[in-house]
Amino acid sequence: MNALFPAPDIPTIRLRVLSLGAGVQSTTLALMAAHGEVGPLPDCAIFSDTCWEPRAVYEHLAWLRSPNVLPFPVHVVSDGDIREGLIRGARGERWASIPAFTKSKSGKVGMIRRQCTKELKIAPIRRKVRELAGIAGKRSPKHPIVEQWIAISFDEVIRMKPSFEAWQVNRFPLIEKGMTRRHCLRWLEKHGYPTPPKSACIGCPFHSDGAWRRMRDEDPEAWADAVAIDGLIRSGFRGLCGEVFLHRSCVPLDEADLDTLEDRGQLDLFANECEGMCGV
């Protein structure tokens, strides 16, 4: 265990919940708990569905929820379809904004404020946690009664954030153990488990060029969907004068240069407000 990040020891905790993104890190954490390598055993895991994950993620989630894989239940919650929300937003309706890129008539490039993680990931999980803890619709306790496990790995330690709720404490078991994403992959391989797919919305603007390229080359269904949505969201959003794009180059997605030898890498913006709920 990493002495810099010890596990919390809070006697008032009565519910332990694992936030499950169904990616590499959260899958590893869930299976490590099942093997008794992290404890105490969580009471459940919660997957928050934006309804726009790749097919492989849903197939992997179904495997995790199948009998004899995890010794605790996996609850699936949702606060709406982010894809349909984008389409509504382009019609001038209210939407949970994603960090898409904008380009003004003068050529200035900007980025839209990110609301999707808070509204479509964090909020539904928090609501379910309150229900499971027996405090839905009630005054919140002033001391921690819930321990929420977040599967951020040691190489993403910058994404660690404390809970802003007095009744809940965040715990980061992979960081406690000093485990990076690579360590997680090795652990899964050692135990004969499948490699989880990348957990992220199909049209997430945080995709690296490599991720877009893999989608184009290996998942044509998802690629065609992303290209179609990218074309639909060019204008129409309330309060936005410029054009909207999924790719940072501010050109249509199917025209973006994804084949450069130097992959520009994923934007280092997850730490802004994601609280570890996306991409793990």
Backbone as CSV, one residue per row, in Angstrom:
resi,resn,N_x,N_y,N_z,CA_x,CA_y,CA_z,C_x,C_y,C_z
1,MET,0.833,-1.193,0.000,0.000,0.000,0.000,0.869,1.244,0.000
2,ASN,0.477,2.267,-0.735,1.237,3.495,-0.814,0.978,4.342,0.421
3,ALA,2.025,4.624,1.194,1.867,5.346,2.455,1.384,6.770,2.248
4,LEU,1.598,7.325,1.052,1.165,8.692,0.793,-0.348,8.791,0.673
5,PHE,-1.000,7.697,0.317,-2.439,7.697,0.116,-3.070,6.520,0.855
6,PRO,-3.106,6.555,2.177,-3.664,5.436,2.933,-5.173,5.336,2.762
7,ALA,-5.703,4.132,2.932,-7.152,3.935,2.877,-7.803,4.618,4.070
8,PRO,-8.953,5.240,3.877,-9.629,5.878,5.006,-10.139,4.829,5.991
9,ASP,-10.132,5.181,7.245,-10.653,4.293,8.287,-11.701,5.074,9.070
10,ILE,-12.943,4.975,8.600,-14.027,5.778,9.164,-15.099,4.839,9.708
11,PRO,-15.270,4.773,11.019,-16.190,3.794,11.614,-17.656,4.014,11.290
12,THR,-18.018,5.214,10.815,-19.436,5.497,10.552,-19.888,5.047,9.162
13,ILE,-18.954,4.552,8.321,-19.314,4.121,6.973,-20.267,2.927,7.049
14,ARG,-21.391,3.024,6.317,-22.331,1.905,6.276,-22.623,1.436,4.853
15,LEU,-22.032,2.091,3.855,-22.234,1.676,2.470,-20.960,1.965,1.689
16,ARG,-20.484,0.962,0.960,-19.325,1.128,0.086,-19.757,0.880,-1.346
17,VAL,-19.482,1.858,-2.208,-19.954,1.828,-3.590,-18.776,2.031,-4.532
18,LEU,-18.674,1.189,-5.564,-17.637,1.324,-6.577,-18.235,1.986,-7.807
19,SER,-17.681,3.125,-8.218,-18.129,3.787,-9.445,-17.511,3.058,-10.634
20,LEU,-18.350,2.412,-11.417,-17.893,1.539,-12.487,-18.074,2.193,-13.852
21,GLY,-16.946,2.431,-14.541,-17.024,2.935,-15.906,-16.930,1.826,-16.933
22,ALA,-16.561,0.607,-16.466,-16.397,-0.578,-17.307,-15.189,-0.478,-18.225
23,GLY,-14.259,0.410,-17.898,-12.993,0.467,-18.605,-11.940,-0.351,-17.872
24,VAL,-10.680,-0.141,-18.224,-9.593,-0.947,-17.666,-9.490,-0.806,-16.154
25,GLN,-9.440,0.445,-15.651,-9.173,0.647,-14.236,-10.323,0.182,-13.342
26,SER,-11.549,0.578,-13.664,-12.657,0.205,-12.791,-12.954,-1.289,-12.869
27,THR,-12.742,-1.900,-14.039,-12.901,-3.351,-14.154,-11.881,-4.059,-13.279
28,THR,-10.626,-3.602,-13.346,-9.581,-4.203,-12.518,-9.902,-4.067,-11.045
29,LEU,-10.333,-2.892,-10.622,-10.653,-2.672,-9.215,-11.786,-3.583,-8.757
30,ALA,-12.824,-3.699,-9.586,-13.946,-4.560,-9.227,-13.504,-6.011,-9.078
31,LEU,-12.673,-6.485,-10.008,-12.220,-7.875,-9.964,-11.212,-8.107,-8.838
32,MET,-10.391,-7.111,-8.545,-9.486,-7.226,-7.402,-10.267,-7.356,-6.101
33,ALA,-11.359,-6.593,-6.003,-12.211,-6.715,-4.822,-12.804,-8.118,-4.745
34,ALA,-13.225,-8.643,-5.907,-13.787,-9.995,-5.943,-12.753,-11.036,-5.504
35,HIS,-11.471,-10.783,-5.782,-10.390,-11.691,-5.395,-9.931,-11.470,-3.958
36,GLY,-10.507,-10.490,-3.287,-10.107,-10.209,-1.916,-8.826,-9.417,-1.795
37,GLU,-8.357,-8.806,-2.903,-7.112,-8.049,-2.875,-7.321,-6.597,-2.459
38,VAL,-8.581,-6.152,-2.442,-8.951,-4.827,-1.936,-10.190,-5.028,-1.076
39,GLY,-10.209,-4.406,0.059,-11.358,-4.598,0.930,-11.616,-3.389,1.802
40,PRO,-12.676,-3.442,2.579,-13.693,-4.501,2.613,-14.461,-4.566,1.286
41,LEU,-15.109,-5.690,1.047,-15.851,-5.879,-0.196,-16.910,-4.781,-0.352
42,PRO,-16.955,-4.117,-1.507,-17.998,-3.103,-1.705,-19.383,-3.739,-1.698
43,ASP,-20.363,-2.951,-1.330,-21.743,-3.439,-1.312,-22.311,-3.547,-2.719
44,CYS,-21.810,-2.721,-3.619,-22.297,-2.741,-5.003,-21.385,-1.882,-5.866
45,ALA,-21.610,-1.947,-7.163,-20.998,-1.031,-8.119,-22.132,-0.332,-8.856
46,ILE,-21.847,0.861,-9.360,-22.855,1.620,-10.111,-22.251,2.084,-11.423
47,PHE,-22.923,1.756,-12.516,-22.530,2.201,-13.852,-23.528,3.252,-14.311
48,SER,-23.052,4.445,-14.634,-23.928,5.506,-15.124,-23.870,5.533,-16.648
49,ASP,-24.999,5.282,-17.272,-25.076,5.085,-18.715,-25.489,6.373,-19.421
50,THR,-24.612,6.910,-20.266,-24.960,8.074,-21.084,-25.681,7.663,-22.359
51,CYS,-25.820,6.356,-22.571,-26.507,5.780,-23.737,-25.745,5.997,-25.046
52,TRP,-24.454,6.329,-24.950,-23.672,6.540,-26.178,-22.280,5.949,-26.052
53,GLU,-22.168,4.841,-25.342,-20.906,4.119,-25.258,-20.799,3.175,-26.471
54,PRO,-19.600,2.784,-26.826,-19.445,1.805,-27.906,-20.097,0.471,-27.537
55,ARG,-20.488,-0.281,-28.547,-21.127,-1.579,-28.323,-20.254,-2.477,-27.439
56,ALA,-18.932,-2.409,-27.618,-18.030,-3.269,-26.856,-18.114,-2.993,-25.357
57,VAL,-18.366,-1.754,-24.984,-18.483,-1.414,-23.563,-19.726,-2.064,-22.972
58,TYR,-20.829,-2.006,-23.692,-22.065,-2.622,-23.189,-21.927,-4.143,-23.107
59,GLU,-21.219,-4.727,-24.059,-20.989,-6.177,-24.008,-20.114,-6.534,-22.809
60,HIS,-19.104,-5.714,-22.549,-18.224,-5.956,-21.402,-18.997,-5.769,-20.096
61,LEU,-19.844,-4.757,-20.040,-20.659,-4.529,-18.849,-21.579,-5.715,-18.600
62,ALA,-22.161,-6.261,-19.667,-23.032,-7.430,-19.516,-22.256,-8.614,-18.949
63,TRP,-20.992,-8.766,-19.366,-20.165,-9.838,-18.813,-19.908,-9.618,-17.323
64,LEU,-19.589,-8.389,-16.949,-19.343,-8.095,-15.537,-20.573,-8.377,-14.676
65,ARG,-21.753,-8.176,-15.260,-23.005,-8.375,-14.507,-23.495,-9.820,-14.551
66,SER,-22.820,-10.642,-15.335,-23.257,-12.036,-15.470,-22.919,-12.823,-14.201
67,PRO,-23.585,-13.950,-13.980,-23.365,-14.738,-12.765,-21.907,-15.175,-12.598
68,ASN,-21.466,-15.215,-11.361,-20.158,-15.759,-10.969,-18.967,-14.914,-11.417
69,VAL,-19.194,-13.657,-11.789,-18.073,-12.773,-12.109,-17.762,-11.866,-10.916
70,LEU,-18.751,-11.138,-10.439,-18.573,-10.271,-9.277,-19.487,-10.726,-8.146
71,PRO,-19.020,-10.668,-6.920,-19.838,-11.113,-5.786,-20.735,-10.020,-5.228
72,PHE,-20.895,-8.940,-5.969,-21.768,-7.840,-5.540,-22.537,-7.346,-6.767
73,PRO,-23.703,-6.742,-6.569,-24.516,-6.308,-7.717,-23.937,-5.086,-8.405
74,VAL,-24.250,-4.973,-9.698,-23.899,-3.792,-10.479,-25.199,-3.113,-10.893
75,HIS,-25.438,-1.930,-10.365,-26.635,-1.160,-10.712,-26.325,-0.265,-11.913
76,VAL,-27.253,-0.184,-12.847,-27.108,0.700,-14.006,-28.117,1.832,-13.866
77,VAL,-27.615,3.067,-13.901,-28.474,4.240,-13.784,-28.272,5.124,-15.008
78,SER,-29.210,6.010,-15.261,-29.081,6.905,-16.409,-29.919,8.156,-16.175
79,ASP,-29.403,9.261,-16.684,-30.151,10.514,-16.625,-30.388,11.062,-18.018
80,GLY,-30.439,10.182,-18.996,-30.733,10.629,-20.344,-29.697,10.189,-21.357
81,ASP,-30.027,10.418,-22.607,-29.212,10.003,-23.757,-28.412,11.208,-24.241
82,ILE,-27.092,11.165,-24.066,-26.272,12.325,-24.424,-26.308,12.595,-25.926
83,ARG,-26.453,11.563,-26.724,-26.524,11.726,-28.176,-27.775,12.502,-28.566
84,GLU,-28.915,12.083,-28.008,-30.161,12.780,-28.298,-30.128,14.204,-27.752
85,GLY,-29.437,14.388,-26.615,-29.298,15.728,-26.060,-28.539,16.656,-26.992
86,LEU,-27.509,16.134,-27.656,-26.763,16.931,-28.627,-27.653,17.370,-29.783
87,ILE,-28.464,16.444,-30.249,-29.367,16.764,-31.363,-30.374,17.829,-30.934
88,ARG,-30.905,17.688,-29.715,-31.839,18.710,-29.209,-31.151,20.061,-29.068
89,GLY,-29.911,20.033,-28.581,-29.171,21.282,-28.420,-28.978,22.005,-29.732
90,ALA,-28.727,21.248,-30.813,-28.545,21.848,-32.130,-29.843,22.419,-32.681
91,ARG,-30.950,22.068,-32.050,-32.253,22.630,-32.421,-32.608,23.825,-31.548
92,GLY,-31.691,24.219,-30.676,-31.936,25.358,-29.807,-32.554,25.010,-28.478
93,GLU,-32.676,23.701,-28.182,-33.267,23.291,-26.916,-32.194,23.150,-25.841
94,ARG,-32.644,22.972,-24.598,-31.737,22.828,-23.479,-30.969,21.514,-23.609
95,TRP,-29.656,21.509,-23.246,-28.853,20.298,-23.353,-27.746,20.340,-22.315
96,ALA,-27.232,19.155,-21.972,-26.073,19.060,-21.079,-24.839,19.170,-21.961
97,SER,-24.206,20.316,-21.972,-23.159,20.593,-22.952,-21.939,19.699,-22.765
98,ILE,-21.347,19.343,-23.895,-20.103,18.565,-23.910,-18.959,19.517,-24.259
99,PRO,-17.713,19.143,-23.978,-16.586,20.043,-24.264,-16.201,20.050,-25.740
100,ALA,-17.189,20.337,-26.589,-16.934,20.392,-28.030,-16.170,21.669,-28.372
101,PHE,-15.641,21.699,-29.583,-14.846,22.836,-30.026,-15.692,23.767,-30.881
102,THR,-15.419,25.052,-30.767,-16.160,26.046,-31.541,-15.195,26.885,-32.367
103,LYS,-15.692,27.348,-33.491,-14.899,28.210,-34.359,-15.765,29.367,-34.819
104,SER,-15.324,30.582,-34.486,-16.084,31.773,-34.852,-15.836,32.134,-36.311
105,LYS,-16.601,33.107,-36.795,-16.430,33.550,-38.180,-15.049,34.139,-38.402
106,SER,-14.454,34.679,-37.355,-13.118,35.255,-37.466,-12.030,34.194,-37.403
107,GLY,-12.421,32.931,-37.139,-11.457,31.848,-37.074,-10.974,31.527,-35.678
108,LYS,-11.477,32.227,-34.670,-11.053,31.976,-33.296,-11.645,30.657,-32.807
109,VAL,-10.798,29.807,-32.212,-11.219,28.496,-31.722,-11.420,28.546,-30.218
110,GLY,-12.503,27.943,-29.764,-12.802,27.890,-28.338,-13.335,26.523,-27.958
111,MET,-13.789,26.423,-26.725,-14.308,25.148,-26.225,-15.539,25.413,-25.377
112,ILE,-16.545,24.582,-25.538,-17.793,24.745,-24.793,-17.629,24.233,-23.369
113,ARG,-18.307,24.896,-22.446,-18.269,24.468,-21.051,-18.808,23.053,-20.919
114,ARG,-18.174,22.278,-20.079,-18.515,20.861,-19.928,-19.521,20.655,-18.798
115,GLN,-20.706,20.154,-19.160,-21.744,19.831,-18.174,-22.076,18.339,-18.155
116,CYS,-21.655,17.609,-19.196,-22.112,16.231,-19.377,-21.693,15.322,-18.225
117,THR,-20.445,15.452,-17.764,-19.981,14.569,-16.692,-20.804,14.775,-15.425
118,LYS,-21.015,16.028,-15.065,-21.751,16.329,-13.840,-23.198,15.863,-13.930
119,GLU,-23.856,16.159,-15.056,-25.285,15.895,-15.166,-25.607,14.453,-15.539
120,LEU,-24.758,13.816,-16.347,-25.087,12.489,-16.854,-24.255,11.363,-16.246
121,LYS,-23.234,11.692,-15.483,-22.427,10.679,-14.789,-22.556,10.830,-13.272
122,ILE,-22.147,11.995,-12.772,-22.077,12.179,-11.324,-23.454,12.230,-10.682
123,ALA,-24.371,13.030,-11.247,-25.684,13.223,-10.616,-26.478,11.919,-10.479
124,PRO,-26.605,11.102,-11.531,-27.375,9.864,-11.353,-26.736,8.886,-10.390
125,ILE,-25.398,8.836,-10.356,-24.729,7.970,-9.384,-25.014,8.459,-7.979
126,ARG,-24.902,9.769,-7.766,-25.133,10.324,-6.440,-26.563,10.066,-5.973
127,ARG,-27.514,10.180,-6.891,-28.913,9.932,-6.528,-29.117,8.476,-6.115
128,LYS,-28.496,7.554,-6.863,-28.623,6.134,-6.522,-27.943,5.827,-5.196
129,VAL,-26.797,6.444,-4.957,-26.081,6.226,-3.702,-26.935,6.676,-2.519
130,ARG,-27.560,7.824,-2.646,-28.415,8.325,-1.559,-29.581,7.361,-1.311
131,GLU,-30.123,6.814,-2.414,-31.205,5.838,-2.265,-30.716,4.602,-1.508
132,LEU,-29.575,4.080,-1.906,-29.048,2.869,-1.279,-28.651,3.109,0.175
133,ALA,-28.228,4.340,0.465,-27.818,4.675,1.832,-29.003,5.018,2.722
134,GLY,-30.203,5.085,2.111,-31.402,5.375,2.893,-31.584,6.830,3.244
135,ILE,-30.978,7.733,2.470,-31.118,9.157,2.781,-31.752,9.934,1.623
136,ALA,-32.344,9.235,0.663,-33.039,9.929,-0.432,-34.205,10.723,0.140
137,GLY,-34.256,11.991,-0.206,-35.348,12.832,0.269,-35.239,13.218,1.732
138,LYS,-34.104,12.930,2.323,-33.918,13.238,3.740,-32.764,14.218,3.923
139,ARG,-32.688,14.793,5.107,-31.572,15.671,5.423,-30.276,14.866,5.422
140,SER,-29.241,15.411,4.816,-27.972,14.693,4.723,-27.270,14.652,6.074
141,PRO,-26.710,13.508,6.417,-25.902,13.434,7.642,-24.697,14.373,7.555
142,LYS,-24.196,14.796,8.683,-23.051,15.700,8.716,-21.736,14.944,8.904
143,HIS,-21.823,13.612,8.832,-20.622,12.785,8.939,-20.664,11.731,7.828
144,PRO,-19.523,11.183,7.423,-19.495,10.238,6.299,-20.193,8.917,6.646
145,ILE,-21.120,8.523,5.788,-21.753,7.210,5.916,-21.539,6.369,4.657
146,VAL,-21.005,6.994,3.594,-20.775,6.307,2.318,-19.313,6.458,1.923
147,GLU,-18.719,5.348,1.502,-17.369,5.360,0.940,-17.487,5.029,-0.542
148,GLN,-17.122,5.981,-1.383,-17.230,5.779,-2.826,-15.864,5.471,-3.406
149,TRP,-15.740,4.297,-4.036,-14.481,3.886,-4.654,-14.425,4.431,-6.079
150,ILE,-13.339,5.133,-6.385,-13.138,5.697,-7.711,-11.848,5.121,-8.284
151,ALA,-11.929,4.569,-9.484,-10.834,3.768,-10.041,-9.828,4.596,-10.832
152,ILE,-9.370,5.684,-10.264,-8.292,6.442,-10.876,-6.987,5.731,-10.547
153,SER,-6.133,5.567,-11.552,-4.858,4.882,-11.332,-3.758,5.886,-10.997
154,PHE,-2.618,5.357,-10.564,-1.554,6.205,-10.028,-1.003,7.171,-11.067
155,ASP,-1.049,6.794,-12.337,-0.560,7.682,-13.391,-1.518,8.831,-13.673
156,GLU,-2.695,8.808,-13.052,-3.672,9.879,-13.211,-4.002,10.520,-11.860
157,VAL,-3.012,10.542,-10.984,-3.248,10.999,-9.619,-3.782,12.429,-9.578
158,ILE,-3.498,13.214,-10.617,-3.981,14.589,-10.663,-5.505,14.663,-10.692
159,ARG,-6.153,13.553,-11.073,-7.610,13.543,-11.158,-8.279,13.278,-9.806
160,MET,-7.504,12.993,-8.795,-8.075,12.772,-7.465,-8.755,14.040,-6.961
161,LYS,-9.949,13.876,-6.428,-10.653,15.000,-5.807,-11.391,14.496,-4.577
162,PRO,-11.436,15.301,-3.545,-12.206,14.897,-2.367,-13.694,15.036,-2.643
163,SER,-14.487,14.354,-1.866,-15.935,14.518,-1.975,-16.322,15.881,-1.421
164,PHE,-17.286,16.496,-2.064,-17.788,17.773,-1.574,-19.026,17.587,-0.704
165,GLU,-19.354,16.336,-0.416,-20.498,16.015,0.420,-20.001,15.525,1.776
166,ALA,-20.528,16.092,2.849,-20.093,15.686,4.189,-20.448,14.233,4.479
167,TRP,-21.484,13.707,3.820,-21.963,12.350,4.104,-21.218,11.274,3.296
168,GLN,-20.283,11.708,2.444,-19.590,10.755,1.580,-18.092,11.045,1.551
169,VAL,-17.291,9.993,1.519,-15.854,10.135,1.364,-15.415,9.362,0.128
170,ASN,-14.536,9.961,-0.661,-13.991,9.290,-1.842,-12.766,8.472,-1.465
171,ARG,-12.668,7.291,-2.064,-11.508,6.439,-1.842,-10.937,6.021,-3.187
172,PHE,-9.610,5.921,-3.269,-8.925,5.626,-4.518,-8.017,4.405,-4.318
173,PRO,-8.587,3.200,-4.329,-7.805,1.993,-4.003,-6.632,1.713,-4.933
174,LEU,-6.752,2.039,-6.216,-5.633,1.784,-7.124,-4.450,2.685,-6.783
175,ILE,-4.734,3.900,-6.391,-3.668,4.815,-6.001,-3.056,4.373,-4.669
176,GLU,-3.889,3.855,-3.777,-3.364,3.305,-2.519,-2.311,2.239,-2.798
177,LYS,-2.537,1.461,-3.841,-1.626,0.365,-4.179,-0.539,0.779,-5.172
178,GLY,-0.548,2.056,-5.575,0.458,2.516,-6.527,0.314,1.903,-7.895
179,MET,-0.908,1.512,-8.279,-1.124,0.829,-9.556,-1.438,1.806,-10.678
180,THR,-0.677,1.699,-11.770,-0.945,2.476,-12.969,-1.887,1.689,-13.883
181,ARG,-2.276,2.312,-14.979,-3.120,1.608,-15.946,-2.391,0.374,-16.496
182,ARG,-1.098,0.509,-16.695,-0.318,-0.628,-17.197,-0.322,-1.775,-16.187
183,HIS,-0.208,-1.436,-14.911,-0.291,-2.474,-13.880,-1.652,-3.178,-13.929
184,CYS,-2.694,-2.390,-14.175,-4.039,-2.984,-14.261,-4.120,-3.979,-15.410
185,LEU,-3.574,-3.608,-16.549,-3.591,-4.506,-17.705,-2.822,-5.790,-17.410
186,ARG,-1.693,-5.648,-16.720,-0.914,-6.834,-16.362,-1.676,-7.725,-15.394
187,TRP,-2.373,-7.098,-14.446,-3.150,-7.870,-13.476,-4.252,-8.656,-14.184
188,LEU,-4.953,-8.016,-15.098,-6.019,-8.690,-15.843,-5.462,-9.854,-16.654
189,GLU,-4.327,-9.629,-17.323,-3.713,-10.689,-18.124,-3.285,-11.860,-17.240
190,LYS,-2.676,-11.543,-16.106,-2.210,-12.581,-15.191,-3.345,-13.487,-14.730
191,HIS,-4.529,-12.912,-14.546,-5.675,-13.677,-14.047,-6.579,-14.194,-15.160
192,GLY,-6.166,-14.010,-16.409,-6.913,-14.576,-17.524,-8.187,-13.858,-17.881
193,TYR,-8.275,-12.582,-17.528,-9.480,-11.820,-17.845,-9.333,-11.097,-19.178
194,PRO,-10.440,-10.804,-19.851,-10.368,-10.072,-21.123,-9.941,-8.629,-20.892
195,THR,-9.305,-8.044,-21.898,-8.936,-6.631,-21.822,-10.175,-5.784,-22.071
196,PRO,-10.554,-4.936,-21.125,-11.766,-4.122,-21.302,-11.591,-3.108,-22.425
197,PRO,-12.669,-2.732,-23.083,-12.588,-1.688,-24.098,-12.436,-0.324,-23.440
198,LYS,-12.082,0.655,-24.214,-11.987,2.017,-23.718,-13.379,2.520,-23.378
199,SER,-13.545,3.012,-22.156,-14.843,3.501,-21.718,-14.921,5.005,-21.932
200,ALA,-15.637,5.420,-22.956,-15.836,6.842,-23.254,-16.962,6.946,-24.262
201,CYS,-17.688,8.037,-24.211,-18.764,8.229,-25.184,-18.197,8.216,-26.604
202,ILE,-18.986,7.715,-27.530,-18.541,7.605,-28.920,-18.078,8.956,-29.454
203,GLY,-18.810,9.998,-29.161,-18.479,11.307,-29.712,-17.751,12.226,-28.752
204,CYS,-17.041,11.679,-27.772,-16.344,12.529,-26.798,-15.261,13.361,-27.473
205,PRO,-15.291,14.686,-27.341,-14.249,15.519,-27.962,-12.867,15.324,-27.353
206,PHE,-12.773,14.642,-26.215,-11.473,14.384,-25.608,-10.733,13.216,-26.255
207,HIS,-11.346,12.541,-27.226,-10.634,11.461,-27.912,-9.341,11.995,-28.534
208,SER,-8.285,11.225,-28.387,-7.043,11.538,-29.091,-7.213,11.174,-30.563
209,ASP,-6.281,11.650,-31.394,-6.323,11.256,-32.804,-6.216,9.745,-32.939
210,GLY,-5.413,9.125,-32.069,-5.280,7.669,-32.117,-6.596,6.978,-31.818
211,ALA,-7.353,7.516,-30.851,-8.640,6.920,-30.507,-9.639,7.086,-31.651
212,TRP,-9.653,8.278,-32.257,-10.526,8.481,-33.416,-10.123,7.538,-34.548
213,ARG,-8.827,7.376,-34.743,-8.322,6.524,-35.830,-8.727,5.061,-35.612
214,ARG,-8.592,4.599,-34.352,-8.989,3.218,-34.049,-10.481,3.029,-34.253
215,MET,-11.256,4.034,-33.879,-12.692,3.923,-34.104,-12.995,3.840,-35.596
216,ARG,-12.358,4.692,-36.369,-12.567,4.693,-37.828,-12.204,3.350,-38.447
217,ASP,-11.080,2.781,-37.997,-10.551,1.574,-38.627,-11.128,0.280,-38.063
218,GLU,-11.537,0.304,-36.783,-11.944,-0.939,-36.123,-13.418,-0.999,-35.728
219,ASP,-14.091,0.137,-35.678,-15.496,0.154,-35.282,-16.264,1.073,-36.231
220,PRO,-16.466,0.635,-37.470,-17.096,1.505,-38.471,-18.498,1.966,-38.090
221,GLU,-19.209,1.153,-37.314,-20.555,1.555,-36.886,-20.489,2.790,-35.986
222,ALA,-19.600,2.746,-34.999,-19.447,3.881,-34.094,-18.901,5.093,-34.846
223,TRP,-17.951,4.881,-35.743,-17.375,5.967,-36.528,-18.435,6.661,-37.371
224,ALA,-19.265,5.897,-38.039,-20.317,6.487,-38.864,-21.284,7.303,-38.010
225,ASP,-21.561,6.816,-36.810,-22.451,7.537,-35.906,-21.810,8.849,-35.470
226,ALA,-20.528,8.810,-35.084,-19.837,10.022,-34.659,-19.781,11.052,-35.780
227,VAL,-19.491,10.598,-36.993,-19.429,11.500,-38.142,-20.797,12.131,-38.393
228,ALA,-21.848,11.327,-38.279,-23.205,11.845,-38.516,-23.577,12.897,-37.475
229,ILE,-23.288,12.607,-36.210,-23.622,13.566,-35.157,-22.785,14.828,-35.289
230,ASP,-21.505,14.661,-35.615,-20.644,15.820,-35.827,-21.234,16.740,-36.895
231,GLY,-21.795,16.162,-37.943,-22.399,16.971,-38.996,-23.684,17.655,-38.572
232,LEU,-24.397,17.046,-37.611,-25.680,17.595,-37.179,-25.559,18.751,-36.186
233,ILE,-24.400,18.854,-35.527,-24.291,19.824,-34.432,-23.556,21.098,-34.830
234,ARG,-23.412,21.340,-36.119,-22.588,22.472,-36.547,-23.124,23.820,-36.051
235,SER,-24.420,23.964,-35.962,-24.992,25.250,-35.542,-26.347,25.014,-34.877
236,GLY,-26.905,26.076,-34.352,-28.239,26.014,-33.774,-28.280,26.095,-32.260
237,PHE,-27.118,26.021,-31.610,-27.084,26.040,-30.155,-27.335,27.453,-29.631
238,ARG,-28.181,27.540,-28.632,-28.480,28.838,-28.035,-27.221,29.447,-27.415
239,GLY,-26.999,30.707,-27.710,-25.873,31.425,-27.118,-24.547,31.193,-27.809
240,LEU,-24.521,30.360,-28.850,-23.280,30.089,-29.574,-23.390,30.629,-30.998
241,CYS,-22.489,31.530,-31.349,-22.523,32.119,-32.685,-21.679,31.339,-33.688
242,GLY,-20.640,30.686,-33.193,-19.750,29.968,-34.090,-20.241,28.569,-34.413
243,GLU,-19.442,27.862,-35.199,-19.748,26.480,-35.546,-19.175,25.536,-34.494
244,VAL,-19.795,24.362,-34.355,-19.419,23.393,-33.326,-18.870,22.133,-33.993
245,PHE,-17.787,21.594,-33.410,-17.121,20.416,-33.963,-16.732,19.455,-32.846
246,LEU,-16.632,18.166,-33.175,-16.152,17.167,-32.225,-14.632,17.082,-32.220
247,HIS,-13.977,17.420,-33.315,-12.524,17.334,-33.391,-11.887,18.701,-33.174
248,ARG,-10.761,18.716,-32.495,-10.089,19.964,-32.116,-9.654,20.817,-33.290
249,SER,-9.496,20.198,-34.469,-9.065,20.948,-35.644,-10.182,21.817,-36.208
250,CYS,-11.390,21.637,-35.693,-12.554,22.405,-36.147,-12.800,22.241,-37.641
251,VAL,-12.694,20.997,-38.088,-13.124,20.610,-39.427,-14.058,19.417,-39.242
252,PRO,-14.882,19.097,-40.223,-15.735,17.907,-40.093,-14.916,16.678,-39.732
253,LEU,-15.454,15.848,-38.880,-14.697,14.724,-38.331,-14.113,13.833,-39.419
254,ASP,-14.876,13.578,-40.475,-14.371,12.683,-41.522,-13.353,13.363,-42.435
255,GLU,-13.083,14.646,-42.187,-12.055,15.354,-42.937,-10.826,15.650,-42.079
256,ALA,-10.902,15.343,-40.783,-9.792,15.631,-39.883,-8.593,14.742,-40.202
257,ASP,-7.394,15.287,-40.040,-6.163,14.532,-40.271,-5.885,13.681,-39.034
258,LEU,-6.198,12.402,-39.128,-6.006,11.484,-38.007,-4.790,10.595,-38.207
259,ASP,-4.132,10.718,-39.337,-3.073,9.783,-39.691,-1.674,10.362,-39.535
260,THR,-1.567,11.492,-38.855,-0.244,12.048,-38.608,0.583,11.072,-37.780
261,LEU,1.866,11.005,-38.061,2.738,10.080,-37.334,2.859,10.480,-35.871
262,GLU,2.699,11.770,-35.599,2.786,12.252,-34.219,1.383,12.429,-33.667
263,ASP,0.950,11.477,-32.860,-0.370,11.574,-32.252,-0.337,12.685,-31.214
264,ARG,-1.186,13.675,-31.400,-1.164,14.831,-30.504,-1.653,14.493,-29.103
265,GLY,-2.229,13.313,-28.951,-2.583,12.867,-27.602,-3.912,13.413,-27.120
266,GLN,-4.436,12.780,-26.103,-5.703,13.198,-25.534,-5.511,14.489,-24.764
267,LEU,-6.462,15.363,-24.872,-6.385,16.613,-24.139,-6.316,16.343,-22.642
268,ASP,-5.470,17.066,-21.970,-5.294,16.862,-20.535,-6.295,17.724,-19.787
269,LEU,-7.575,17.475,-20.035,-8.614,18.297,-19.437,-9.566,17.496,-18.566
270,PHE,-9.383,16.184,-18.479,-10.267,15.383,-17.645,-10.242,15.859,-16.206
271,ALA,-9.118,16.401,-15.757,-8.988,16.791,-14.358,-9.885,17.967,-14.002
272,ASN,-10.408,18.676,-14.995,-11.179,19.867,-14.706,-12.371,19.605,-13.797
273,GLU,-13.172,18.585,-14.129,-14.368,18.367,-13.340,-14.881,16.942,-13.426
274,CYS,-14.078,16.053,-13.991,-14.588,14.730,-14.251,-14.740,13.874,-12.984
275,GLU,-13.943,14.155,-11.946,-13.987,13.403,-10.703,-13.811,11.897,-10.937
276,GLY,-13.119,11.570,-12.026,-12.806,10.171,-12.276,-13.957,9.345,-12.801
277,MET,-15.044,9.963,-13.242,-16.211,9.210,-13.666,-16.177,8.821,-15.133
278,CYS,-15.302,9.429,-15.913,-15.213,9.102,-17.340,-13.877,8.442,-17.649
279,GLY,-13.906,7.538,-18.595,-12.667,6.990,-19.105,-11.999,5.951,-18.238
280,VAL,-12.653,5.461,-17.187,-12.069,4.411,-16.364,-12.983,3.207,-16.328
